[in-house]
Amino acid sequence: MRKLVLLLALASGAAFAAPSIKAPPTAKVGSILALEATGSGNGHDFITVVKKGSPEGAYDQYVYVAPGKLQLQLPGTAGDYELRLLGAASPYPTLARQALKIEGAAASVKAAATLKAGAEFEVTWNGPNNPRDYITIGNADSKYLDYKYTSNGSPLKITAPEKAGEYEVRYILGQGDTIIATQKVTVGAMSASVTAPAQVAAGARLSVGWQGPGNPRDYLTIVKAGAAEQTWGRYEYVSKGNPLTLIAPDAPGEYEVRYLSTTNLTLARAKLTVGAVSGSLTGPAQVTAGDTFKVSWKGPDNARNFITVVKKDAREGEYSASYAYTDPRNNPVNLFAPLEPGDYELRYSTAESYYTLARAALKVVPGKQEPGKVAVTQAPGAKNAHGAVELILDASGSMLQKLGATRRIDIAKQTLTKLTSSTIPAGTPFALRVFGREVDSCQTDLDVPVSAPGQPVRWLLKPMVLAKLIQAAGIAESDAVLDVGCASGYSSAVLGKLAGSVVALEEDAALARMAGETLSELGAANVSVAAGALTAGWAQGAPYDAILIEGAVEIVPDAVTAQLKDGGRLVAVIGRVPMGKATLYRKLGGKLTAVPLFDAAAPLLPGFAKPAAFVF
């Protein structure tokens, strides 16, 4: 009996041990402190670190009590602190405490004393390498400009500011943004010049010579005379050579050739007059609906100029699925007549602003309509065990035309659905080849949308476009990233492999659930799904090191850009199909700058269109 009582007493003592903290008495600023703790038994008791003398119930960084070793990130300022074990419920009573002295950390940075404006330079560093510690360049106005995390190793490459002056290369703690090492550097001034012809025909090619810093993202562009600074038109990176070939705007007028830096500062300019050009069309006055017909043309033959068929009252700049590019080898061009009878126009349009060089009246009269049909049969003697079905599908813009009362594209969808669900035996190898889906062929809605019926239609970005946008964003392993319009969660899963944390934002409830299920199946523990308006971003997780917008946009809302950390990057496709431009935005010193990257086509993301403008 006495032995049993003793055992019960020992067990009771173990179960109700007093709350305690076991940790080293000193540590370095911003470091990760390893400690052990015993709580009250409530799984929400937590350990925090606060300044010595802080009010009861106060807390800062914290970690929940759990068996084994715990890790707590310390503040970035040296001084006398306390580790406190706080109870789970407000007002968070102190269950145990331990004094902790946080000492300064030694670090150093080394770079060239004189730097070339806007150019990359190398920094060698030594320091604690705590999570999210970073090396940067800054001055009295900006604590940090371009930066790289120390987790990327030493040496690091950082881009110098484009504004000349005195700066410091800095080692900054990720916790508290405390500067612990500096080196003074001088950034030299930038200068440049451009040499271009004084006059050129609209849409023509012109050779432009340049002198300047030649940084990888510097570029030459043509803009309207007097256009606001930090604007651009067609462009070429100076890294492609000297001289460069530019294409003149297709609307006549007064322009400027400008040398722009990486952050769109104008370093040089030259005046350019663009002269008017004209064209002519020769074609039938009347065609039968759905028939193919020929149109001859005369004109400047500039790249991507085209002939199209539109309604007689169509506004300037409109085009249809029936079009052909002008090319000396393609004259006359072949066009197909609309299926809907009526009065139309043939138009010879320019590539950039869809300026009409020539037009001719066209009447479309009714034709005989035949129903569409797809037949799949098994060849005589073929064996099912080794048989296969392959379909080749036209997905060009002509599929938007109607056959009777139904669009061709809808007939194709119905036929394919029936074919794959019932006509072709289960287990039969099946392949679908699609042509006509590229930008030059007029992207159509034959793509399978990921949105639920009744919701705004949504598509995934093409894998190549997504990959190049992510690459341009320069995601680091400790970055916090916002994925705007994550849809199925595929892009967020990719980002989760590269970044420290990802918020997958989606406003379509069905897509948000799909993304959550996908990410759970993939084990993407560092990705969280947030439901909310895409145009509002997700302020709860801000600021972000990088933001990816999943689709084409005509505007980037201020609410989204405000959530970028200074020095952060945002990537998106700007503009509608087929003239989109992948663009990289950087937030430097509180200002947003944009750098065009590459041509890209993507469906417009709902809510990101420009407000409608009045048209005469």
C-alpha positions, 0 to 999 in steps of 0.5 A, a space after each residue: 500500500 505504501 509503495 502504491 501511494 509513493 508511485 501515485 505521488 511521483 506520477 502526480 508530481 510529474 503531471 503537475 510540474 510547475 511551469 518553467 523555461 530553460 534557455 541560455 542567458 545570452 544570445 545575439 540580436 535577430 538570432 534563433 534561440 533554442 529553448 525548452 519549456 513546461 506549461 500549465 497543460 494548456 496547448 495554447 500557453 506560449 513563450 514570448 520575448 519582451 523588453 525587461 520591465 514590459 507590462 504584464 501580458 505584453 508579448 512580441 515574437 512568440 512560440 507555443 509550448 510543446 514537448 522538446 526543443 522550441 525555437 524563438 526568433 529574437 529582436 533585432 535590438 540589443 539590450 536586457 529582455 525577459 523570456 516569459 511563459 504566458 497563459 493562453 487566455 487574456 490577460 495572458 498571466 506570466 507563469 514563468 520568466 527568465 532574464 535574457 541579455 541580447 547582444 549585438 552581432 558582428 558583421 561586415 560588407 565589402 564592395 567596390 568604392 565606386 559603382 556604375 549607376 544602374 549596374 550590378 555589383 558584387 558584395 562579399 559579406 560576413 554575419 549571422 545569416 539569420 532568417 530574412 537577413 539581407 544585404 542592400 544599398 541605401 542612403 539617408 532617404 531610403 534604408 534599403 533599395 535593391 537587396 538580396 537575402 544572405 541565405 543566397 550566399 556570399 558574394 551576392 550581386 545587387 543593382 546600384 541605384 540609377 541616381 548618382 550620389 553617396 550611398 551605403 552598402 548595408 547588412 540589415 537584420 531581417 528582424 527589426 530591420 536593424 543595420 549592423 554593418 555598412 560601407 560607404 560607396 559612390 554611385 556615378 552619374 549616367 549619361 547617354 545619347 541617341 542618333 536617329 533619322 529625322 523623318 520616317 514613314 509610318 510603320 517603317 523600320 529605322 536604325 538608331 545608334 546609342 551611347 550610354 551605360 548599356 545596363 541589361 534592362 536599358 532600352 530604346 523606345 519611341 513615344 509621342 513628343 511631349 509624352 510623360 516621363 516613364 512611358 514607352 512604346 515599341 522598344 528594344 533592349 540595348 543589350 541586343 546591339 548597336 545600332 538597334 532597329 526600331 519600328 516607327 509608330 503606324 500613326 503619323 505625327 511628332 515623336 521622340 526616340 528615347 534611351 530609357 534606363 532600367 527604371 524608365 528614367 529618360 537619359 537621352 532623346 531625339 526628335 522624330 517625324 512620322 509621315 503618313 502612308 496609304 493603301 488600297 484594296 481590290 476585292 469582290 463587292 458581294 460574296 456568299 456567306 461562309 465562302 472563301 474569297 480573294 482580296 488584292 492590296 497595295 500599301 506599305 507592307 509593314 510587319 503584322 499589317 493585316 486585311 480583315 472583314 468587319 461590320 459596316 458600322 464597326 468602330 475604328 480598330 475593330 477586327 474579326 476572325 476573318 483576317 490575313 497578314 499583308 506579305 508580298 508572297 501573300 497577295 492577294 490574300 484569302 479571307 472567308 465571308 461571315 456566316 451572317 448576311 449583311 453589309 460589311 467592310 474590308 479594311 487594311 489595318 496597321 499592326 500597332 494602333 489598328 489605323 485604317 489605311 484603306 477600306 472597301 464595301 462588301 455585301 454578304 448574301 445568304 448561302 446554303 447551310 449544311 449541318 456539321 458532322 464528325 464520324 469516327 469508324 474502325 478500319 476493317 481488320 483493326 484490333 481494339 487492343 491496339 487501336 487509337 483515335 486521334 483528332 485534329 481540331 481547328 481552334 482558330 477564330 473562325 470557330 466563333 462564327 455560327 453554323 445556322 443558329 449555333 456557333 461552330 465552337 459549340 458544335 465542336 465541344 458537343 461533338 467532342 464531349 459525346 465522342 469521348 464519353 460514349 462513342 469511343 470505347 473505354 480504354 481506347 488510346 486517344 489524342 487531340 491535336 489543336 492548331 490555331 490557338 496562338 496569338 497570331 491565330 486569334 485565341 478563342 474560348 475553346 480553351 477549357 475554363 477552370 471557373 464554375 458555371 455561372 461565374 466569370 470565365 477564368 483560364 490558367 496562364 500558359 505554362 511558358 508565360 507563367 514560368 517566365 513571369 515567375 523567373 522575372 519575379 526573382 523569387 527567393 527561398 525566404 520571400 513572402 509572395 501573393 498569388 492573385 487569382 490562383 484559380 486551381 492552385 497550380 501556380 501557388 504550388 510552383 511558387 511554394 517550391 521557391 518561396 518561404 510563404 505564399 498566399 493564394 488569393 481567389 475570389 471564386 469560392 469553387 476555385 478557392 476550394 479546388 486550390 485548397 484541395 490541390 495544395 493539400 494533396 501536394 503537401 504545400 504546407 507553406 501555401 495558404 488559400 485566402 478568399 477575397 476580391 482579387 482587386 483588393 489583394 490580401 492586406 492581412 499577409 502584407 507586405 509581400 516581397 513579390 506579387 504574381 497576377 494570374 491573367 492579363 490586366 489593363 490596370 494594376 489596382 493601387 490596393 494591390 501595389 500598396 501591399 508590396 514591400 519597398 524593393 518588392 516586385 510585381 509581375 503581370 501581363 498588361 493588355 488584352 489579347 493579342 497585344 499583351 506585354 509581360 511587365 515587371 514592376 518594382 517598388 523603390 523608395 515608395 515609387 513604382 517603376 515598370 519594365 516591359 519584359 516580353 510579348 505575352 497573350 492571356 485572357 483578361 482577369 475579371 475586374 482588371 479592365 480599364 474603365 470604359 472611355 467615351 468614343 466619338 
